[in-house]
Amino acid sequence: MIFPKRTCTCGELRKENENIEVVLNGWVSGVRDLGGLIFIDLRDRYGLTQIVIEPENRPDLAERAKELKSEFVIWAKGKVRLRSNPNPNIPTGLIEVLLEDYGVLNKSQLPPFEIDDSIELQEETRLKYRFLDLRRPSLQKNLILRNELYQIMHKYYYENNFIEIETPFFMKSTPEGARDFLVPSRIHKGKFYALPQSPQLYKQILMISGFDRYVQIAKCFRDEDLRADRQPEFTQIDVEMSFIDEEDIIKMTEGFFKLLWKETLGIDIQTPFQRMSYKDAMEKYGSDKPDLRFGWELKDISDLVNNCEFKVFTDAVNNGGTVAVLNVKGCAETYSRKKIDELTEFAKKYGAKGLAWMKLADGQVNSPIAKFFKKEELDAVIERTEAKDGDLLLFGSDKWTTCFTVLGALRLEIARQTGLLESVRDKFAFLWVVDFPLFEYDEESKRYVAMHHPFTSPKFEDMQFIDDNPGKVRARAYDIVVNGAEVGGGSIRIHDTDVQQKMFKLLGLTQEEANSKFGFLLDALKYGAPPHGGIALGLDRLVMTLAGTENIRNVIAFPKTTSGLSLMDGSPSTVDEEQLKELGIKIINN
């Protein structure tokens, strides 16, 4: 097909372009016939330009234009002129193009929905017709922002002497966390590749190979139970460095964030970022990824209530647990008994058995549990929580982790319900969470598991506890948090074979199992592994943060549903019996 190619895009014409002849290519966004004038809105990814036909002067064009419908693809030729009624809401709002000629490059069926950001659509509909959904300006803006991030990342790490190296998609299955996606081998029947959950092992081997600064935009895959903010395939900025310590990784990452926020949003962020230990984050905010844009710090009151007459509290403390309080400032009247009951049900989702509460009004404590406390005990609680008339106190009492996790979840939920989160949505709060435990104890399997991954180095000063009290060992790990979302995490790695073997043993792996799963890494560590460490930054999450969206599917071109389905192309799908036969696979229907 031969057609007039565009001389400019639909988003670039301004008043300075008055009287020039232009050719535009794009999609018809809408047609409005006002009798004396016919307006055609033409759209491409750069913007929208209004085209006008004057039926009195060009009756032929007016007649032809009756064929134009939404989403027709056309070329349009005309002269730029100033609008008599400017539209200040779009960059091209001062001009329009007086149409001289046009042609239809392709017609469109009636779309199942209008290409308009203001229209609310079912997500299933959007994902089924993703090729139309991606024409919406908001999604195009997000993907353009994503591309900006790519370019900034490439430039920043190149200028800091990093080498981009691609690691394999087909690798050995080493399931220690989430399930692997498995790929059967046709040639080696009965054997499987795994899609990478992370390039972790390969980037460590690159350090051993002498590539002291590696970076990659890596696609990763995890066959885990899905959540609203998770995808089975995701993208991360993968970084590794040799001959460094934590400070080098943190400084390099902060430099990238500073450039990224400046280049994409025009915002100067202050470095270095605040740091907080895992313990402090949990005890102050009930989360290892706290949102610091608002206050509402938790208070531990275990020492104040260990002798009170409220058995729920005393039992928790006497059994080695914790009692803590969230002071929801000024919300006593906002939360009726019915609403507190709803909060109780919410808290139970995070492990709470119930939810004790107190309200302060006119210097008095209103609560069904107040009768179990002496006046001096109540006064002590009020003093520590800095409670005043109009405040609502919510109590957690359980094991340390459960107590603070419940209150942390309530802190965020109430901030959402009261509009507090909405009021700070344009702010950014950056935080490094450090000093994580190296291990956490899994009650189901009755063994220790790695809090991050089994290649994380323990802190030197805690090595004395590793044999007798591994739960006390802290990791040389660090997570970067923005506005309550973990956007990256990393650690200094183990570069000593003996320490790595000890780590595997503590995690319950026999020598044979360790060699079977990780023998290639253990071998590589024997040949002069340098001290090294790195970080993985969640690219999808970063774009979400920059774009100000809470839906991960708004920043990925072709995402899956929460159940892992691709509604547009119908995957996953069945395959031919012949394909299964070639792979030596038989489907068993349970």
C-alpha positions as CSV (number, residue, x, y, z in Angstrom):
1,M,0.0,0.0,0.0
2,I,1.3,3.4,-1.0
3,F,0.1,6.3,1.2
4,P,1.3,9.8,2.3
5,K,3.6,9.3,5.3
6,R,3.3,11.6,8.2
7,T,5.4,14.7,8.3
8,C,4.7,15.1,12.1
9,T,3.0,13.3,14.9
10,C,-0.4,14.0,16.4
11,G,1.2,15.4,19.5
12,E,3.8,17.9,18.3
13,L,1.9,20.7,16.5
14,R,1.9,24.1,18.2
15,K,0.9,27.7,17.4
16,E,4.3,28.3,15.9
17,N,3.3,25.8,13.2
18,E,0.5,28.0,11.9
19,N,0.0,27.9,8.1
20,I,2.3,25.0,7.4
21,E,1.1,22.0,5.3
22,V,1.2,18.7,7.3
23,V,0.4,15.0,6.8
24,L,-0.8,13.1,9.9
25,N,-1.2,9.3,10.3
26,G,-3.2,7.8,13.2
27,W,-6.5,6.4,14.6
28,V,-9.8,8.2,14.5
29,S,-10.6,8.9,18.2
30,G,-13.9,10.5,17.5
31,V,-16.0,12.4,14.9
32,R,-18.3,15.3,15.7
33,D,-20.7,16.7,13.0
34,L,-21.9,20.1,14.2
35,G,-23.5,20.9,10.8
36,G,-21.4,24.0,10.0
37,L,-18.2,22.2,10.9
38,I,-17.1,18.6,11.2
39,F,-14.4,17.7,13.7
40,I,-12.2,14.6,13.6
41,D,-9.9,13.8,16.5
42,L,-6.9,11.9,15.3
43,R,-4.7,10.0,17.8
44,D,-1.3,8.3,17.9
45,R,1.0,7.5,20.8
46,Y,2.3,11.1,20.8
47,G,-1.0,12.8,21.4
48,L,-4.2,14.0,19.7
49,T,-4.8,16.6,17.0
50,Q,-8.2,18.1,16.0
51,I,-8.9,18.1,12.3
52,V,-11.7,20.2,10.9
53,I,-13.8,20.1,7.7
54,E,-15.8,23.1,6.5
55,P,-18.7,21.5,4.6
56,E,-19.6,24.9,2.9
57,N,-16.1,25.0,1.3
58,R,-15.5,21.3,0.9
59,P,-18.8,19.5,0.5
60,D,-17.0,16.6,-1.1
61,L,-14.9,16.0,2.0
62,A,-17.9,16.4,4.2
63,E,-19.7,13.7,2.3
64,R,-16.8,11.3,2.3
65,A,-16.2,11.8,6.0
66,K,-19.5,10.1,6.8
67,E,-17.7,6.8,6.4
68,L,-15.3,7.6,9.3
69,K,-15.8,5.7,12.5
70,S,-13.9,5.3,15.8
71,E,-10.5,3.5,15.4
72,F,-10.3,3.8,11.6
73,V,-6.7,4.2,10.6
74,I,-6.3,7.1,8.2
75,W,-3.9,9.6,6.7
76,A,-4.9,13.2,6.7
77,K,-3.4,16.2,4.8
78,G,-4.1,19.8,5.6
79,K,-3.0,23.2,6.8
80,V,-2.4,24.2,10.5
81,R,-4.4,27.1,11.8
82,L,-5.1,28.5,15.2
83,R,-8.3,27.4,16.9
84,S,-11.1,29.9,17.6
85,N,-11.9,27.9,20.8
86,P,-8.6,26.6,22.3
87,N,-8.5,23.5,24.4
88,P,-6.1,24.1,27.3
89,N,-6.3,20.4,28.4
90,I,-4.1,19.0,25.6
91,P,-0.7,20.2,24.3
92,T,-2.1,20.7,20.8
93,G,-5.1,22.6,22.0
94,L,-4.2,25.9,20.4
95,I,-4.2,24.6,16.8
96,E,-6.2,22.5,14.5
97,V,-5.7,21.2,10.9
98,L,-8.0,22.3,8.1
99,L,-8.4,19.1,6.1
100,E,-7.5,19.1,2.4
101,D,-7.6,15.4,1.8
102,Y,-7.5,12.1,3.6
103,G,-7.5,8.3,3.0
104,V,-8.6,5.3,4.9
105,L,-5.6,2.9,5.6
106,N,-7.8,0.4,7.4
107,K,-11.3,0.1,8.8
108,S,-12.2,-1.0,12.3
109,Q,-15.1,-3.0,13.6
110,L,-17.1,-1.3,16.4
111,P,-14.8,-1.6,19.4
112,P,-16.1,-3.4,22.6
113,F,-15.3,-0.2,24.6
114,E,-14.4,3.4,23.9
115,I,-10.7,4.2,24.0
116,D,-11.0,6.7,26.9
117,D,-9.2,6.8,30.2
118,S,-12.3,8.2,32.0
119,I,-14.4,5.0,31.3
120,E,-14.3,2.3,34.0
121,L,-13.9,-1.2,32.5
122,Q,-13.9,-4.7,33.9
123,E,-10.2,-5.8,34.0
124,E,-11.1,-9.1,32.2
125,T,-12.5,-7.1,29.3
126,R,-9.4,-4.9,29.2
127,L,-7.0,-7.9,29.2
128,K,-9.0,-9.8,26.6
129,Y,-8.8,-6.8,24.2
130,R,-5.4,-5.7,25.3
131,F,-4.5,-4.6,21.8
132,L,-7.3,-1.9,22.2
133,D,-6.6,-1.3,25.9
134,L,-3.0,-0.4,25.0
135,R,-4.2,2.5,22.9
136,R,-5.4,4.3,26.0
137,P,-3.2,7.3,26.7
138,S,-2.7,6.3,30.4
139,L,-1.3,2.9,29.5
140,Q,0.9,4.3,26.7
141,K,2.2,6.9,29.1
142,N,3.1,4.2,31.6
143,L,4.9,2.1,29.0
144,I,6.8,5.1,27.7
145,L,7.8,5.8,31.3
146,R,9.0,2.2,31.6
147,N,11.1,2.7,28.5
148,E,12.6,5.9,30.0
149,L,13.6,3.8,33.0
150,Y,15.4,1.3,30.7
151,Q,17.4,4.0,29.0
152,I,18.4,5.7,32.3
153,M,19.4,2.4,33.8
154,H,21.6,1.5,30.7
155,K,23.3,4.9,30.8
156,Y,23.9,5.0,34.5
157,Y,25.4,1.6,35.0
158,Y,27.4,1.9,31.7
159,E,28.9,5.1,33.0
160,N,29.8,3.4,36.3
161,N,31.7,0.7,34.4
162,F,29.2,-2.1,34.6
163,I,29.0,-4.8,31.9
164,E,25.6,-6.0,30.7
165,I,25.6,-9.8,30.4
166,E,22.7,-12.1,29.5
167,T,22.2,-15.1,31.7
168,P,20.3,-18.3,30.5
169,F,16.6,-18.8,30.6
170,F,17.0,-22.6,30.7
171,M,18.8,-23.6,33.9
172,K,18.9,-26.3,36.6
173,S,15.9,-26.6,38.9
174,T,17.0,-25.7,42.5
175,P,13.6,-25.1,44.3
176,E,14.4,-23.6,47.7
177,G,11.7,-21.0,47.7
178,A,8.8,-20.7,45.2
179,R,8.1,-23.4,42.7
180,D,10.0,-23.5,39.5
181,F,8.4,-23.3,36.1
182,L,9.6,-26.5,34.4
183,V,10.4,-27.0,30.7
184,P,10.6,-30.6,29.6
185,S,13.6,-31.7,27.4
186,R,12.6,-33.4,24.2
187,I,16.1,-34.7,23.6
188,H,16.8,-35.8,27.2
189,K,13.4,-37.4,28.0
190,G,12.5,-37.4,31.7
191,K,14.7,-34.4,32.4
192,F,13.7,-30.8,32.8
193,Y,15.0,-27.3,32.6
194,A,13.7,-24.6,35.0
195,L,13.0,-21.0,34.1
196,P,15.0,-18.7,36.4
197,Q,13.4,-17.3,39.5
198,S,16.5,-15.1,39.6
199,P,19.9,-15.0,37.9
200,Q,21.4,-15.3,41.4
201,L,23.8,-18.2,40.8
202,Y,24.9,-17.1,37.4
203,K,25.8,-13.6,38.5
204,Q,27.8,-15.0,41.4
205,I,29.7,-17.2,39.0
206,L,30.3,-14.1,36.8
207,M,32.0,-12.5,39.8
208,I,34.2,-15.5,40.3
209,S,34.9,-15.3,36.5
210,G,36.4,-11.8,37.0
211,F,33.5,-9.6,35.7
212,D,33.5,-7.4,38.8
213,R,30.5,-5.2,37.8
214,Y,27.5,-6.9,36.2
215,V,24.1,-5.6,35.4
216,Q,21.1,-7.0,33.5
217,I,17.4,-6.3,32.9
218,A,16.4,-9.9,33.7
219,K,13.1,-11.7,33.1
220,C,12.3,-14.0,36.1
221,F,9.6,-16.6,36.7
222,R,8.0,-18.0,39.8
223,D,5.2,-20.6,39.9
224,E,3.7,-19.3,43.2
225,D,0.2,-18.6,44.4
226,L,-0.7,-15.3,42.8
227,R,-1.6,-12.1,44.5
228,A,-3.1,-8.9,43.1
229,D,0.4,-7.3,43.0
230,R,2.3,-10.3,41.7
231,Q,2.8,-11.8,38.2
232,P,4.2,-15.3,37.3
233,E,6.8,-13.5,35.2
234,F,8.4,-10.3,36.2
235,T,11.3,-8.1,35.4
236,Q,14.2,-7.0,37.6
237,I,17.3,-4.9,37.4
238,D,19.9,-7.3,38.5
239,V,23.2,-5.9,39.8
240,E,26.3,-7.6,41.2
241,M,29.7,-6.2,42.3
242,S,33.0,-7.6,43.5
243,F,35.5,-6.3,46.0
244,I,32.8,-4.3,47.9
245,D,30.8,-4.2,51.0
246,E,27.2,-3.1,51.8
247,E,28.1,0.6,51.6
248,D,29.2,0.3,48.0
249,I,25.9,-1.3,46.9
250,I,23.8,1.1,48.8
251,K,25.6,4.2,47.5
252,M,25.5,2.9,43.9
253,T,21.7,2.2,44.2
254,E,21.0,5.6,45.7
255,G,22.8,7.3,42.9
256,F,20.6,5.4,40.4
257,F,17.4,6.4,42.3
258,K,18.5,10.0,42.5
259,L,19.0,10.1,38.7
260,L,15.8,8.2,38.0
261,W,13.5,10.5,40.0
262,K,15.2,13.6,38.5
263,E,15.0,12.4,34.9
264,T,11.5,11.0,35.0
265,L,9.6,13.2,37.5
266,G,11.9,16.2,37.8
267,I,12.2,15.6,41.5
268,D,15.4,16.1,43.5
269,I,15.5,13.4,46.2
270,Q,17.8,13.6,49.1
271,T,20.5,11.0,49.7
272,P,21.6,9.1,51.7
273,F,18.3,7.5,52.5
274,Q,17.2,6.8,56.0
275,R,18.2,3.4,57.4
276,M,16.3,1.2,59.9
277,S,17.0,-2.2,61.4
278,Y,14.5,-5.0,60.7
279,K,13.7,-5.1,64.4
280,D,13.0,-1.4,64.6
281,A,10.8,-1.4,61.5
282,M,8.7,-4.2,62.9
283,E,8.4,-2.7,66.4
284,K,7.6,0.8,65.2
285,Y,5.5,0.2,62.1
286,G,4.6,-3.5,62.1
287,S,6.2,-4.2,58.8
288,D,9.6,-4.9,57.3
289,K,8.7,-2.4,54.5
290,P,7.1,0.5,56.4
291,D,5.4,3.4,54.8
292,L,7.1,6.5,56.4
293,R,4.9,9.1,54.7
294,F,2.8,9.2,57.8
295,G,3.3,8.6,61.5
296,W,1.3,6.3,63.8
297,E,4.2,4.5,65.4
298,L,3.4,1.4,67.4
299,K,4.3,1.2,71.1
300,D,5.4,-1.9,73.1
301,I,3.6,-1.9,76.4
302,S,4.4,-5.4,77.6
303,D,6.2,-4.1,80.7
304,L,3.2,-2.0,81.6
305,V,0.5,-4.7,81.5
306,N,2.4,-7.9,82.6
307,N,0.7,-7.8,86.0
308,C,-2.7,-6.5,84.9
309,E,-5.9,-8.5,85.4
310,F,-6.6,-8.8,81.7
311,K,-5.6,-12.4,81.1
312,V,-5.2,-12.1,77.3
313,F,-2.4,-9.6,77.9
314,T,-0.7,-11.3,80.8
315,D,-0.8,-14.7,79.1
316,A,0.9,-13.2,76.0
317,V,3.7,-11.6,78.0
318,N,4.2,-14.7,80.3
319,N,4.5,-16.9,77.3
320,G,7.3,-14.8,75.8
321,G,5.0,-12.7,73.5
322,T,4.3,-9.0,73.2
323,V,1.6,-6.6,73.8
324,A,1.7,-3.4,71.7
325,V,-0.6,-0.5,70.8
326,L,-1.5,1.5,67.7
327,N,-2.8,5.0,68.5
328,V,-5.1,6.0,65.7
329,K,-5.0,9.8,66.3
330,G,-8.4,11.5,66.3
331,C,-10.4,8.5,65.1
332,A,-12.4,7.6,68.2
333,E,-15.6,9.0,66.8
334,T,-14.9,7.8,63.3
335,Y,-14.9,4.2,64.4
336,S,-18.2,2.9,65.8
337,R,-18.5,-0.4,67.5
338,K,-19.6,-1.9,64.2
339,K,-16.6,-0.5,62.4
340,I,-14.3,-1.9,65.1
341,D,-15.9,-5.3,64.6
342,E,-15.0,-5.0,60.9
343,L,-11.4,-4.1,61.9
344,T,-11.4,-7.2,64.1
345,E,-12.3,-9.5,61.2
346,F,-9.6,-7.8,59.1
347,A,-7.0,-8.4,61.9
348,K,-7.9,-12.0,62.1
349,K,-6.7,-12.4,58.5
350,Y,-3.2,-11.7,59.8
351,G,-3.4,-14.1,62.7
352,A,-5.1,-12.1,65.4
353,K,-7.5,-13.9,67.7
354,G,-9.4,-10.7,68.5
355,L,-8.9,-7.0,68.8
356,A,-8.9,-5.1,72.1
357,W,-9.5,-1.4,72.0
358,M,-9.9,1.8,74.0
359,K,-11.4,5.2,73.2
360,L,-10.5,8.4,75.0
361,A,-13.1,11.1,75.5
362,D,-13.4,13.9,78.2
363,G,-10.4,12.5,80.0
364,Q,-12.1,9.1,80.4
365,V,-11.3,5.7,78.9
366,N,-14.2,4.0,77.1
367,S,-13.5,0.3,76.6
368,P,-14.9,-3.1,77.5
369,I,-11.5,-4.1,78.9
370,A,-10.9,-0.9,81.0
371,K,-12.3,-2.6,84.1
372,F,-9.3,-5.0,84.2
373,F,-6.8,-2.2,84.7
374,K,-5.8,-0.1,87.6
375,K,-5.9,3.6,87.1
376,E,-2.1,3.8,87.2
377,E,-1.8,1.1,84.6
378,L,-4.2,3.0,82.3
379,D,-2.3,6.2,82.9
380,A,0.9,4.5,82.0
381,V,-0.5,3.2,78.7
382,I,-1.9,6.7,77.9
383,E,1.4,8.3,78.6
384,R,3.4,5.9,76.5
385,T,1.1,6.1,73.6
386,E,0.7,9.9,73.9
387,A,-3.0,9.4,73.7
388,K,-5.4,12.3,74.0
389,D,-9.2,12.9,73.8
390,G,-10.5,11.6,70.5
391,D,-7.9,9.0,70.0
392,L,-8.5,5.3,69.3
393,L,-6.1,2.7,70.8
394,L,-5.9,-0.7,69.2
395,F,-4.0,-3.5,71.0
396,G,-2.1,-6.5,69.7
397,S,-1.1,-9.4,71.9
398,D,0.5,-12.5,70.6
399,K,3.9,-13.8,69.6
400,W,6.3,-11.0,68.7
401,T,5.9,-11.4,64.9
402,T,2.1,-11.8,64.9
403,C,1.5,-9.0,67.3
404,F,3.4,-6.4,65.3
405,T,2.3,-7.8,61.9
406,V,-1.4,-7.4,62.9
407,L,-1.0,-3.9,64.1
408,G,1.1,-3.0,61.0
409,A,-1.7,-4.2,58.7
410,L,-4.3,-2.2,60.7
411,R,-2.1,0.9,60.5
412,L,-2.1,0.7,56.7
413,E,-5.8,-0.3,56.4
414,I,-7.0,2.5,58.6
415,A,-4.8,5.0,56.7
416,R,-6.6,3.9,53.5
417,Q,-10.0,4.1,55.1
418,T,-9.5,7.5,56.5
419,G,-8.0,9.0,53.4
420,L,-4.6,9.5,55.0
421,L,-2.8,7.5,52.3
422,E,-4.5,9.5,49.6
423,S,-3.4,12.7,51.2
424,V,0.3,11.7,51.0
425,R,0.2,10.0,47.6
426,D,2.4,12.6,45.9
427,K,5.1,12.2,48.5
428,F,8.1,9.8,48.4
429,A,9.7,8.2,51.5
430,F,12.8,6.2,50.9
431,L,14.2,3.7,53.4
432,W,16.8,1.0,53.7
433,V,15.8,-1.9,56.0
434,V,19.0,-3.6,57.3
435,D,20.1,-6.2,59.9
436,F,17.5,-8.9,58.9
437,P,17.7,-12.2,60.6
438,L,19.7,-14.7,58.5
439,F,17.2,-17.4,59.3
440,E,13.6,-17.7,60.3
441,Y,12.1,-20.8,61.9
442,D,9.4,-22.6,59.9
443,E,6.9,-24.1,62.4
444,E,5.4,-26.5,59.8
445,S,8.7,-28.1,58.7
446,K,10.3,-27.6,62.2
447,R,13.5,-26.3,60.7
448,Y,15.3,-23.0,59.9
449,V,14.8,-21.5,56.4
450,A,16.7,-18.6,54.9
451,M,14.9,-15.3,55.3
452,H,16.3,-14.1,51.9
453,H,18.2,-16.9,50.2
454,P,20.9,-19.5,51.2
455,F,23.7,-17.5,49.6
456,T,23.5,-14.5,51.9
457,S,26.5,-13.9,54.1
458,P,26.0,-13.7,57.9
459,K,27.4,-10.7,59.8
460,F,31.0,-11.3,61.0
461,E,30.2,-10.5,64.6
462,D,27.3,-13.0,64.7
463,M,29.2,-16.0,63.4
464,Q,29.7,-17.0,67.1
465,F,26.0,-17.9,67.3
466,I,25.7,-19.8,64.0
467,D,26.0,-23.3,65.5
468,D,24.2,-23.0,68.9
469,N,21.7,-20.1,68.3
470,P,21.2,-19.6,64.5
471,G,18.1,-17.6,65.1
472,K,20.2,-14.8,66.6
473,V,22.4,-14.5,63.5
474,R,21.8,-11.3,61.4
475,A,22.3,-11.2,57.6
476,R,24.4,-8.8,55.6
477,A,21.2,-8.1,53.7
478,Y,19.4,-4.8,52.8
479,D,16.0,-4.0,51.3
480,I,15.1,-0.7,49.7
481,V,11.6,0.5,50.4
482,V,9.7,3.3,48.8
483,N,6.3,4.4,50.2
484,G,5.7,1.1,51.9
485,A,6.7,-1.1,49.0
486,E,9.8,-3.2,48.8
487,V,11.3,-2.2,45.4
488,G,14.5,-4.1,45.8
489,G,16.6,-6.3,48.0
490,G,20.1,-7.7,48.1
491,S,23.0,-8.9,50.2
492,I,26.6,-9.5,50.5
493,R,27.1,-13.1,49.3
494,I,29.0,-16.0,50.9
495,H,32.3,-16.4,49.1
496,D,33.8,-19.1,51.2
497,T,33.1,-22.7,50.5
498,D,33.1,-23.9,54.1
499,V,30.7,-21.2,55.2
500,Q,28.4,-22.0,52.3
501,Q,28.5,-25.7,53.2
502,K,27.6,-24.8,56.8
503,M,24.7,-22.7,55.6
504,F,23.3,-25.6,53.6
505,K,23.7,-27.9,56.6
506,L,21.8,-25.5,58.8
507,L,19.0,-25.4,56.2
508,G,18.7,-29.1,56.4
509,L,20.4,-30.1,53.2
510,T,22.7,-33.1,53.3
511,Q,26.1,-33.0,51.6
512,E,24.6,-35.1,48.7
513,E,21.6,-32.8,48.3
514,A,23.8,-29.7,48.4
515,N,26.1,-31.1,45.7
516,S,23.2,-32.3,43.6
517,K,21.5,-28.9,43.6
518,F,24.4,-26.4,43.9
519,G,27.6,-28.4,43.2
520,F,28.6,-26.1,40.3
521,L,28.6,-23.1,42.7
522,L,30.4,-25.0,45.4
523,D,33.1,-26.0,42.9
524,A,33.4,-22.4,41.6
525,L,33.8,-21.1,45.1
526,K,37.0,-23.2,45.5
527,Y,38.8,-21.3,42.7
528,G,39.3,-17.9,44.2
529,A,35.9,-16.3,44.7
530,P,36.2,-12.5,45.5
531,P,34.1,-10.8,48.1
532,H,31.0,-9.8,46.3
533,G,27.4,-8.7,46.7
534,G,24.5,-7.2,44.8
535,I,20.9,-6.2,44.6
536,A,17.8,-6.9,42.5
537,L,15.5,-4.0,41.9
538,G,11.9,-4.8,40.9
539,L,11.5,-3.0,37.6
540,D,7.7,-3.4,37.5
541,R,7.3,-2.1,41.1
542,L,9.6,0.8,40.3
543,V,7.5,1.8,37.3
544,M,4.3,1.5,39.5
545,T,5.8,3.8,42.0
546,L,6.9,6.4,39.5
547,A,3.6,6.2,37.6
548,G,1.5,6.4,40.8
549,T,-0.5,3.3,40.1
550,E,-1.3,0.4,42.5
551,N,-2.1,-2.0,39.8
552,I,0.9,-3.9,38.4
553,R,-1.0,-4.7,35.2
554,N,-1.0,-1.0,34.4
555,V,2.8,-1.0,33.8
556,I,3.2,-4.3,31.9
557,A,2.2,-4.6,28.2
558,F,0.8,-8.1,28.3
559,P,0.2,-9.1,31.9
560,K,-1.6,-12.2,33.3
561,T,-4.7,-12.2,35.5
562,T,-4.5,-12.9,39.2
563,S,-5.1,-16.5,38.3
564,G,-2.2,-16.6,35.9
565,L,-4.2,-16.5,32.7
566,S,-3.5,-14.5,29.5
567,L,-7.0,-13.7,28.3
568,M,-5.9,-12.2,25.0
569,D,-4.1,-15.2,23.6
570,G,-5.7,-17.9,25.7
571,S,-2.6,-19.2,27.5
572,P,-2.0,-21.5,29.2
573,S,-3.6,-23.9,26.7
574,T,-3.7,-27.6,25.9
575,V,-1.3,-28.9,23.3
576,D,-1.4,-31.7,20.7
577,E,-1.0,-35.3,21.8
578,E,1.9,-35.5,19.3
579,Q,3.8,-32.8,21.1
580,L,3.3,-34.5,24.4
581,K,4.4,-37.8,22.9
582,E,7.6,-36.2,21.6
583,L,8.4,-35.0,25.2
584,G,7.6,-38.3,26.8
585,I,4.7,-36.8,28.8
586,K,1.3,-38.2,29.6
587,I,-1.4,-36.1,31.2
588,I,-3.0,-37.7,34.3
589,N,-6.4,-36.1,35.2
590,N,-7.0,-36.3,38.9
